């Protein structure tokens, strides 16, 4: 019997090391950033068995066979739809500003998707203002409503949104809701989701979480977009999930979530509608591309353009990261960034440092308290080298600052759903608007200024005096960079 146990132990050790060797080979052969590969190797060797399991669950961009094949087949038809926008009156190449011109080139060459002029934008930063505006537009809907969200959480004004959607469906409006499965478990187990479906609303779980498929698809690959399109006449996107902050995560100890949404009219609405159509087809296999925009621009010199930059499986790799770095590199005076989760890629980190070192004022505003302990400590692992490079770091004390925004030279901005972490920039379904509208950008700059007024400016000398315990946690959670 002892010989049997000895043989079983020896066989288990050999099998484990074969498994580790196989995973190590897989990590080394995968084409990705060297820092990410090294981080994974450290996790695998420092945390035996658990590290290997984490790699199987989170190590590779795996959408699942059926969705991956569908996304690959979809790209051609969607690219052809995007390409037709280049022939529309809304694509005014001669009137693109210097900030957006290169981003238009990037998105056109990689996605055939141009920047479009003739839009109007409204920046909304109050939860009540946002949700009541959405309700009003839903109540005016005549033909269809398309929505995609990461989190849909019952309570407060969200119940009013649900009632408006039900009324819209009952008067014959087609309503398609795509909601992330992992982000909204309470919603899918709540009576409100059944009420929406009973009213005839098409409610679909995006990337449904199933214990039987945990090794067949990456679990933390999520549908993170926030898009509303109504009758292809008005659209919303931004950082806010379908939640009423007064009724959401009140016991998390981070304060109320602070968000924005952008209400858009004009040809960009059709593009956001097409992005929703992409997500809907990836999940359901049903294609429903919108009509091309018919906007006629009478005064192109004042019709400031918007570039929609989508990302995710099936889309060109790293396109939002490239657009972000391209925008920062064009800054002459200032860069101000707000993000709730800051775990930058090596390329983005170096871009921020170099931009500050060439004399541009670079400011980073992030929440002091975070709902992710791992992200909080991993973020702080970057503070020293950023501060030494001249980057100003403001820690926001007014709640969980969830706004994702970048303002360049107070003339140009990026707003959307993207966090400055590896998952958003490399993995999730995301969308960003690159906005070349000085009036809108001034509003965004003013809002960032109000955030700074509720923040503490981190001092380098004080930061260097932090405890050994804090330094240890920073380096420990930095190892989990690939998972963040």
Buried (B, 14 or more C-beta within 10 A) or exposed (E): EEEEEEEEEEEEEEEEEEBBEEBBEBBEEEEBBEBBBBBBBBBBEEBEEEBBBBBBBBBBBBBBEEBBEBBEEBBEEBBEBBBEBBEBBBBBBEBBBEBBBBBBBBBBEBBBBBBBBBBBBBBBBEBEEBBBBBBEBBEEBEEBBBBBBBBBBBBBBBEBBBBBBBBBBEEEBBBBBBBBBBBBEBBBEBEBBEBBEEBBBBBBBBBEBEEEEEEEBBBEBBBBBBBBBBBBBBBBBBBBBBBBBEBBBEEEEBBBBBBBBBBBBBBBBBBBBBBBBBBBBBBBEEEBBBEBBEBEBEEBEEBBBBBBBBBBBBBBEBBBBBBBBBBBBBBEEBBBBBBBBBBBBEBBBBBBBBBBEEEBBBBBBBBBBBBBEBBBBBBBBBBBEBBBBBBBBBBBEBBBBBBBBBBBBBBBBBBBBBBBBBBBBBBBBBBBBBBBBBEBBBBBBEBBEEBBEBBEEBEEEEBEEEEEEEBEBBEBBBBBBBBB
